[in-house]
Amino acid sequence: MNFKVFGKWDSTNLVVRDIGIRAYLNTGGNTVPHSYGKYAKVKFGNSHYSMVERLANKLMVTGHIKDNRTHKKASGRDSGKKQKALKSVRKSLEIIEKKTSENPLQVLIRAVEYSAPIEETTRIRQGGIIAHRPVNVAPIRRVDLALRFLSHGASARSFKSKQSVETSLAAEIIAAGSGDQKCYAVSKRDELERVAASAR
C-alpha cells in the first residue's frame, strides 16, 4: 500500500534523473515522515529515511558551522524540535505546490540534484605539509550536502527578516530546483567544485 506524504502528495511516480544518487534518495515513506531513529545504528542508515524527514532533521541541526558569520543563522535554534521542523517542511511544500502547480516532492528532488556537489577537496599530509586534493563525493554524502545547503539557505534567508522559515525554505527549494546560480544551495555547490578544480 502506497501512503501519501503528509496525506497529500503521491510519492510513487517521482523521477530521479541523477543516476548516482537514485539509490540513496528515498522518495517513499509513511504519511508522517518520522522514523524515530530506527536506522540510527545501521550502516548507511540515512538511505532508509525519506528525503522529507532528512530535510526536517537538517532544519533542526545543532552543529557549528566553521564560518562564524553564518553560525548564528543556521544552528542551535530548533534543536530537538522535530514536530516543529516537520510542520515547517509541510507548510513549505504547500507553498511550493501553490507557486509551481506541480508535485512539491518532484521539485525537491530537482533541487537536490542541482545542489549535490560531484567533487570536493580533502586534506592530505605530505612530508609535514598539508595539501588539498580533489576527491569524488560519495552518493550518500552528495544527498546530505544538498539537503544541508538547502536548510542553511533557508535559515540565512529568514534570519533577522520578516520572511518565515517556511516561505524562505520554499523559495530556496524552488530556486535550486530551477538551477538558479544565485540561490545559496547551488552557489555553495559551485564553490565546492571550483575549489576542487583549482586543487588539481
VOVO-91343 format. One line per field, with one value per residue (C-alpha): residue number from 1; residue in one letter; x, y, z. Coordinates in pm, whole numbers, m for minus. Layout:
// residues N
seq NUM  ... .
type A  ... .
xx X  ... .
yy Y  ... .
zz Z  ... .
//
This chain:
// residues 200
seq 1  2  3  4  5  6  7  8  9  10  11  12  13  14  15  16  17  18  19  20  21  22  23  24  25  26  27  28  29  30  31  32  33  34  35  36  37  38  39  40  41  42  43  44  45  46  47  48  49  50  51  52  53  54  55  56  57  58  59  60  61  62  63  64  65  66  67  68  69  70  71  72  73  74  75  76  77  78  79  80  81  82  83  84  85  86  87  88  89  90  91  92  93  94  95  96  97  98  99  100  101  102  103  104  105  106  107  108  109  110  111  112  113  114  115  116  117  118  119  120  121  122  123  124  125  126  127  128  129  130  131  132  133  134  135  136  137  138  139  140  141  142  143  144  145  146  147  148  149  150  151  152  153  154  155  156  157  158  159  160  161  162  163  164  165  166  167  168  169  170  171  172  173  174  175  176  177  178  179  180  181  182  183  184  185  186  187  188  189  190  191  192  193  194  195  196  197  198  199  200 .
type M  N  F  K  V  F  G  K  W  D  S  T  N  L  V  V  R  D  I  G  I  R  A  Y  L  N  T  G  G  N  T  V  P  H  S  Y  G  K  Y  A  K  V  K  F  G  N  S  H  Y  S  M  V  E  R  L  A  N  K  L  M  V  T  G  H  I  K  D  N  R  T  H  K  K  A  S  G  R  D  S  G  K  K  Q  K  A  L  K  S  V  R  K  S  L  E  I  I  E  K  K  T  S  E  N  P  L  Q  V  L  I  R  A  V  E  Y  S  A  P  I  E  E  T  T  R  I  R  Q  G  G  I  I  A  H  R  P  V  N  V  A  P  I  R  R  V  D  L  A  L  R  F  L  S  H  G  A  S  A  R  S  F  K  S  K  Q  S  V  E  T  S  L  A  A  E  I  I  A  A  G  S  G  D  Q  K  C  Y  A  V  S  K  R  D  E  L  E  R  V  A  A  S  A  R .
xx 0  138  96  83  338  152  m164  m139  139  192  549  520  565  863  1157  1521  1734  2071  2169  2439  2204  1897  1962  2021  1730  1439  1121  874  779  491  215  411  783  911  1112  1206  1575  1503  1817  2049  2296  2265  2543  2423  2101  2035  1936  1636  1492  1265  1414  1139  1242  1610  1533  1343  1641  1873  1646  1687  2065  2267  2613  2853  2942  3311  3235  3138  2930  2678  2687  2403  2190  2177  2242  2125  1777  1543  1743  1524  1200  1110  736  810  1057  808  538  775  859  490  398  688  575  225  374  577  264  77  359  462  137  327  415  644  832  942  1059  1254  1419  1527  1662  1870  2001  2112  2257  2454  2829  3019  3369  3522  3864  4025  4342  4640  4966  5275  5604  5487  5294  4915  4791  4436  4345  4023  3810  3480  3189  3014  2648  2505  2723  2606  2245  2345  2533  2248  1991  2231  2281  1903  1840  2126  1999  1652  1796  2007  1707  1482  1745  1656  1389  1011  1012  919  1129  856  848  1226  1263  1005  1185  1521  1385  1211  1525  1752  1504  1530  1912  1935  2303  2212  2046  2254  2249  2358  2620  2772  2787  2960  3205  3299  3351  3552  3786  3826  3907  4173  4333  4412 .
yy 0  339  619  983  1206  1417  1263  1495  1415  1093  965  676  847  1067  1079  1097  1185  1169  800  847  947  747  460  696  935  763  916  685  667  695  952  1127  1110  1025  704  761  692  334  309  521  236  78  135  381  410  755  597  433  766  961  1279  1484  1355  1414  1773  1822  1676  1924  2213  2133  2098  2196  2180  2467  2599  2681  3028  3237  3477  3205  3028  3233  3194  2817  2640  2596  2741  2447  2151  1857  2021  1753  1831  2199  2108  1869  2137  2386  2138  2059  2428  2494  2203  2355  2690  2515  2341  2675  2854  2583  2383  2054  1785  1958  1632  1636  1997  1891  1607  1851  2088  1807  1708  2065  2124  1799  1853  1595  1687  1836  1860  1664  1739  1507  1535  1503  1520  1767  1977  1966  1966  1983  1716  1683  1375  1246  1282  960  946  942  1241  1425  1399  1500  1807  1910  1894  2079  2357  2390  2416  2663  2874  2883  2979  3255  3397  3409  3528  3879  3901  3923  3620  3297  2980  2806  3079  3101  2721  2710  2992  2816  2483  2645  2844  2540  2325  2561  2562  2930  3019  3295  3069  2959  2583  2596  2864  2652  2352  2564  2696  2344  2222  2533  2486  2117  2206  2456  2192  1954 .
zz 0  m100  152  50  223  481  334  31  m214  m406  m393  m641  m980  m895  m1137  m1022  m1326  m1147  m1159  m893  m613  m720  m477  m183  m238  m67  m209  m35  326  564  585  859  773  1121  1172  1541  1469  1364  1146  1363  1424  1078  826  560  759  615  285  458  574  340  195  363  707  632  532  860  1050  878  980  1349  1336  1644  1491  1446  1105  1063  931  1237  1029  946  1284  1431  1121  1093  1420  1776  1741  1681  1807  1903  1788  1532  1515  1456  1179  1014  1028  863  586  529  503  265  44  35  m73  m346  m474  m492  m673  m920  m965  m957  m705  m450  m390  m755  m714  m402  m597  m870  m603  m451  m796  m874  m524  m487  m548  m753  m635  m320  m154  127  325  279  474  255  441  703  452  436  77  m54  m307  m509  m442  m576  m335  m228  m338  16  109  m205  m85  270  147  m83  198  430  175  128  503  554  265  421  761  606  415  722  975  1104  836  825  597  777  762  562  296  275  253  m27  m212  m172  m299  m599  m689  m652  m846  m1141  m1121  m1025  m971  m724  m467  m167  m230  m595  m526  m246  m479  m743  m484  m365  m722  m815  m517  m607  m969  m857  m628  m915 .
//
